[in-house]
Amino acid sequence: METETLRNADKWFALHDINTFIHKDKIYIDTETFELELSEKEIEYRAELYVNLKNKNLLKQNTYEKLR
């Protein structure tokens, strides 16, 4: 999976206060008790949502630069 896709998905989760981490081209949701691996389709979908928010200027100025 492309690094940019992973980062964009990770930023989408950060916007929604969902703890995630990237490991070996995968994203995991960290619940502090266990981790859930996300499917590639889920990662692609969340990355697309983040890019759409960014392209439509729906993020506060510099928000995406401050995320992770």
C-alpha positions as CSV (number, residue, x, y, z in Angstrom):
1,M,0.0,0.0,0.0
2,E,1.2,3.5,-0.8
3,T,2.7,5.5,2.1
4,E,0.6,8.5,1.2
5,T,-2.6,6.5,1.4
6,L,-1.6,5.2,4.8
7,R,-0.8,8.6,6.1
8,N,-4.0,10.2,4.8
9,A,-6.1,7.4,6.4
10,D,-4.1,7.8,9.6
11,K,-4.8,11.6,9.5
12,W,-8.6,10.9,9.1
13,F,-8.6,8.8,12.2
14,A,-6.6,11.4,14.1
15,L,-9.3,14.0,13.2
16,H,-11.8,11.8,14.8
17,D,-9.8,11.1,17.9
18,I,-9.3,7.4,17.0
19,N,-5.9,6.0,18.1
20,T,-4.1,4.3,15.2
21,F,-0.6,3.2,14.2
22,I,1.0,2.2,11.0
23,H,3.1,-1.0,10.9
24,K,4.4,-2.8,7.8
25,D,2.0,-1.1,5.3
26,K,-1.0,-1.7,7.5
27,I,-3.1,0.4,9.9
28,Y,-4.2,-0.8,13.3
29,I,-6.7,0.8,15.7
30,D,-5.3,0.8,19.2
31,T,-7.9,0.4,21.9
32,E,-5.2,0.2,24.6
33,T,-6.3,-3.3,25.3
34,F,-5.8,-4.8,21.9
35,E,-5.2,-3.8,18.3
36,L,-7.5,-4.2,15.2
37,E,-6.0,-4.5,11.8
38,L,-7.9,-2.6,9.1
39,S,-8.6,-4.0,5.7
40,E,-7.0,-2.3,2.6
41,K,-10.4,-1.2,1.4
42,E,-11.1,0.5,4.8
43,I,-7.7,2.3,4.7
44,E,-8.4,3.4,1.1
45,Y,-11.8,4.7,2.0
46,R,-10.6,6.7,5.0
47,A,-7.7,8.1,3.0
48,E,-10.2,9.2,0.3
49,L,-12.4,10.9,3.0
50,Y,-9.5,12.8,4.3
51,V,-8.4,13.9,0.8
52,N,-11.9,15.1,0.1
53,L,-12.0,17.1,3.3
54,K,-8.7,18.7,2.4
55,N,-9.6,19.4,-1.2
56,K,-12.9,21.0,-0.2
57,N,-11.1,23.2,2.4
58,L,-13.2,21.7,5.2
59,L,-10.2,21.4,7.5
60,K,-9.1,24.3,9.7
61,Q,-6.0,26.0,8.3
62,N,-2.9,23.9,9.0
63,T,-4.9,21.1,10.7
64,Y,-3.6,18.5,8.4
65,E,0.0,19.7,8.8
66,K,-0.2,19.3,12.6
67,L,-1.7,15.8,12.5
68,R,0.9,13.1,13.3
